[in-house]
Amino acid sequence: MTQRVLIIEDEPEIAAMIQLHLDRAGFQATICDNGEDGLASIAAHAPDLVILDLMLPGIDGLELCRQLKYDAATRVIPIIMVTARGEESDVVSGLEMGADDYMVKPFSPRELSARVRAVLRRRAGDLPEVDESTAVSGIQVNTDRHEVSVDGVSVDLTLTEFQILRFLMSRPGFVRTRDQIIEAAHGPHVVMSKRTIDVHITALRKKLGRAGDAIETIRGVGYRLESDVIATEP
């Protein structure tokens, strides 16, 4: 089945260029030129992935991303942000809301097509293998159901946070560099500030509560998940 990509972009030339290259790459791409129409299109027929411009008339891209990730019916739809602004704060804000990747204009249409494939592969579970249901340090991850719990209590993670946790849990006790985590969470060949991973780890620790202490910072290198840290109530 052909995978559907919704392009939400208000610059007609850029939107048409993206649509042309995605169609050539085997996707079914459609265009909305504002956030309101984008939301209506998603509600009518949810796409497999959204390419979202941050600078939109009406509802801007960050607010639209927030709404999609807040709604249980749409939060699993992967989002690639497209922005003319390369400031880290804009990118981090989008990623904190749950966006999966970003590209700064101008960009290569071929690279965008590759990013779309990479995000969809990750959504399908193409990550280092862990069992269907794996528990480490009181953290339970069910990959088939895309669920996480700590001591039986459900934890709501963004897709990127889930991918990072799954990657760390695939080899407890092994140090993962920030570059390795970026590749596991966002695919190969993604240029991203390593500070962005630190932001995701901070949010992940907070959501995991006491079990978040199991994610250890290895200064100057990256992170590892300690398998001997037990989450207990005081």
Secondary structure, DSSP 8 states (H G I E B T S, - for coil): ---EEEEE-S-HHHHHHHHHHHHHTT-EEEEESSHHHHHHHHHHS--SEEEEESS-SSS-HHHHHHHHHHSTTTTTS-EEEEES---HHHHHHHHHHT--EEEESS--HHHHHHHHHHHHHHHTT-SS---SEEEETTEEEETTTTEEEETTEEE---HHHHHHHHHHHHSTT--EEHHHHHHHHH-TT----HHHHHHHHHHHHHHHGGGGGGEEEETTTEEEE-TT------
